[in-house]
Amino acid sequence: MIRVVQKFGGTSVADIDRIRAVAERIKKEVDHGNEVAVVVSAMSGTTNQLVDWTVKAAPLHDAREYDTVVAAGEQITAGLLALSLQNIGVDARSWLGWQLPVKTDDSHGKARIKAIEISEIESRLSAGQVAVIAGFQGVGSTNRITTLGRGGSDTSAVALSAALKADRCDIFTDVDGIYTSDPRVVSKAKKLDRITYEEMLEMASLGAKVLQTRSVELAMNHNVRVQVRSSFCEGDGTLVVNEDEIVEQEVVSGIAYSKDEAKITLVGVADKPGVAASIFGPLSEASVNVDMIVQNVSEDGKATDLTFTVDKQDVERTCSILDSNKGLLGYLRLIADPNVSKISVVGVGMRSHAGVAQRMFKALAEKGINIQVISTSEIKVSILVSEEYTELAVRALHTAYGLDTEKK
Amino acid sequence: MIRVVQKFGGTSVADIDRIRAVAERIKKEVDHGNEVAVVVSAMSGTTNQLVDWTVKAAPLHDAREYDTVVAAGEQITAGLLALSLQNIGVDARSWLGWQLPVKTDDSHGKARIKAIEISEIESRLSAGQVAVIAGFQGVGSTNRITTLGRGGSDTSAVALSAALKADRCDIFTDVDGIYTSDPRVVSKAKKLDRITYEEMLEMASLGAKVLQTRSVELAMNHNVRVQVRSSFCEGDGTLVVNEDEIVEQEVVSGIAYSKDEAKITLVGVADKPGVAASIFGPLSEASVNVDMIVQNVSEDGKATDLTFTVDKQDVERTCSILDSNKGLLGYLRLIADPNVSKISVVGVGMRSHAGVAQRMFKALAEKGINIQVISTSEIKVSILVSEEYTELAVRALHTAYGLDTEKK
């Protein structure tokens, strides 16, 4: 007997028929003699409808009331799934965030879980009852409903797995696992049996949005074995685990890309201490998320160029903040280019292998693709290219690192 | 400064535009310097959708999970109304059943309120904050959501008014008050400025379904001044109060009717002690609600006929229960007639006036309408007539008791 946490996202519980199919799936796990706790999202479409209403009710809404409205979505699914389980003879009970409780801080709309009280459901799990938990929600210090932010149900599931010391945390989604690259772009992309937390973090934050980044961090910190699986077909999916559980580690595990960023270049920035801080300080205060930052050594020791990337949706705000501080920053010219794409080669194996970046540059050069910006970390190499080359570059790199599936 | 509880039903909060209109209406009350607590129902249609899902998920559903799903409707409205109030500059906060809490017994789906904790909202009302309370819901002894049954938001509002010692409880609905009869049937029906709790109880239980019967009982027991008003137009509506607040009491306040009952006649029932108990005992156990019961003195002292009414939807069940006990009950024949209508003349004034029933019989005789069954209480006279005569009878009685509005 093992203890399993299973999380079903919005498309997996889109309507009553799918909720009933999910119940059948859970029953199989129960029939194996396992203890099962389930975390559910809102039925797909519901959250958007609720968010839309809050925006119409009050464009500048109070996050406490927003949370009260939006959390109703997961509440509905939890009750309906408990009913569907009972209907096929599986003992089940729903639990809302305030009922367990899932205690969070008071940052409404983006709350962080502080503790999950599990004593009650633990005794029920032992007695064979399935616990169906509304994901995405908790309760703050003043007894008000909080929500964890978009995709928060993944975080709920991982946090619950950690609290329950679950043997496995299944994340059911509309893909059947993590691939070496986006299968819509790379037809030869193959499903990975295993991937490390670190790689998953890089893949997730780089646009392969299967798991919420926060949930992967949490899984890594608490050593939760996360299995990404499809709710629409059978199969083991991809297991996200510690590096030491992967025996033969490939040098590169995958090629990720993102078209969500824009490139900002400040030409003729004074080359003196404190300049970077005075540029990025105001952006940080305005909650503009800055990703890649590249600054070259200046030729004359007086002025240099500084390039960085921000979310495309933040470009206008970024430019107006920099513009209003132009006197202070003393740059000559600001160039914003939204037509870029970030492509990353990810793999924990590259820590012990030389020549990984070189192979990347060579492969892109052979296709005549110009690299605009390079940035590296321990387990990834990221570059910016002109957006139109995205698919060509991703496919070239997928082949260059030997990731293509063999034709059968 | 007075303290007001205002309740808005499903059609009053059907969409965001109406919720915003409700917010404006509440603002007026706040601008008068009054303390305002608001009780809301689910947006019209929402409850039906949620109920429909629970039925599809599990035809024989667990009432605890049903309550969890259905209570989400009022939760959504409460949050959206709080947001709409904030948006026009009115300080407001939403409260769910478990947050106040509204403590109920554990009869899920038809729970009864045991106590409402008001200390927190009372201090906020004093500070000028509007409390927006999700109606229809509470929390049971094991921390699970309970609901009060259909129309339960009226009961929530009256119970809250009693707990808060509110000066007035406004029930906003889609009619502008209580009428002397159904205006769709009697064009000369007029709006009553005041009506007593007792009369309202008879009117409500007789099919004039503006207020849930339970809420009227509760208002009567706690002396809550209930004002029935329209959410779509201005005006004071009808005040439901104690008899002593009505100076000039009419003999008859209104003519109610109901087409929801069927007549059951048992011919040749033995005229001996315990027969009635053995007939109605099994029906009561099966939760069949019996209304009018008429038994005549038997001519020969051996057998008599017994007539009573049940809800039309219970006719089949009633007949099969009686049929299966026929040996024991020893009646000759069972006649079920669904084509009847119950018409009632209601008025607390009839306690001190003779001839009320006589005027009824005379008016119906003049129109050639046959009276099948007669039943009287202290403040009403009810009769059964053939269903086709319903409208004719109601109009004749409305005129006979001098209730018609004068033509202007």
Contacts between the chains, C-beta under 8 A, distances in Angstrom:
chain1	res1	chain2	res2	distance
A	16	B	53	5.8
A	16	B	56	4.5
A	16	B	57	5.9
A	19	B	57	6.5
A	20	B	57	7.1
A	50	B	76	6.7
A	53	B	16	5.8
A	53	B	76	7.5
A	53	B	80	5.7
A	54	B	79	7.3
A	54	B	80	6.7
A	54	B	83	5.9
A	56	B	16	4.4
A	57	B	16	5.9
A	57	B	19	6.5
A	57	B	20	7.1
A	57	B	80	4.7
A	57	B	81	7.8
A	57	B	83	4.0
A	57	B	84	4.6
A	57	B	87	6.5
A	58	B	83	4.0
A	58	B	84	6.3
A	58	B	86	5.8
A	58	B	87	3.7
A	59	B	87	7.5
A	60	B	87	7.7
A	61	B	83	5.3
A	61	B	86	7.7
A	61	B	87	7.9
A	62	B	82	7.3
A	62	B	83	6.4
A	62	B	86	5.5
A	64	B	93	7.7
A	65	B	79	4.6
A	65	B	80	7.8
A	65	B	82	4.6
A	65	B	83	4.7
A	65	B	86	7.3
A	65	B	93	7.9
A	65	B	94	5.8
A	66	B	79	7.3
A	66	B	83	7.4
A	68	B	75	6.4
A	68	B	78	6.8
A	68	B	79	3.8
A	68	B	82	7.6
A	68	B	94	5.3
A	68	B	96	7.3
A	69	B	75	7.4
A	69	B	76	5.4
A	69	B	79	3.6
A	69	B	80	5.9
A	69	B	83	7.5
A	71	B	75	7.8
A	72	B	72	4.0
A	72	B	73	7.9
A	72	B	75	4.8
A	72	B	76	4.9
A	72	B	79	7.9
A	73	B	72	7.9
A	75	B	68	6.4
A	75	B	69	7.4
A	75	B	71	7.8
A	75	B	72	4.8
A	75	B	75	7.3
A	76	B	50	6.7
A	76	B	53	7.5
A	76	B	69	5.4
A	76	B	72	4.9
A	78	B	68	6.8
A	79	B	54	7.3
A	79	B	65	4.6
A	79	B	66	7.3
A	79	B	68	3.8
A	79	B	69	3.6
A	79	B	72	7.9
A	80	B	53	5.7
A	80	B	54	6.8
A	80	B	57	4.7
A	80	B	65	7.8
A	80	B	69	5.9
A	81	B	57	7.8
A	82	B	62	7.3
A	82	B	65	4.6
A	82	B	68	7.6
A	83	B	54	5.9
A	83	B	57	4.0
A	83	B	58	4.0
A	83	B	61	5.3
A	83	B	62	6.4
A	83	B	65	4.8
A	83	B	66	7.4
A	83	B	69	7.5
A	84	B	57	4.6
A	84	B	58	6.4
A	86	B	58	5.8
A	86	B	61	7.7
A	86	B	62	5.5
A	86	B	65	7.3
A	87	B	57	6.5
A	87	B	58	3.7
A	87	B	59	7.5
A	87	B	60	7.7
A	87	B	61	7.9
A	93	B	64	7.7
A	93	B	65	7.9
A	94	B	65	5.8
A	94	B	68	5.3
A	96	B	68	7.3
A	96	B	145	7.9
A	98	B	98	6.7
A	99	B	143	6.0
A	99	B	144	7.4
A	143	B	99	6.0
A	144	B	99	7.4
A	145	B	96	7.9
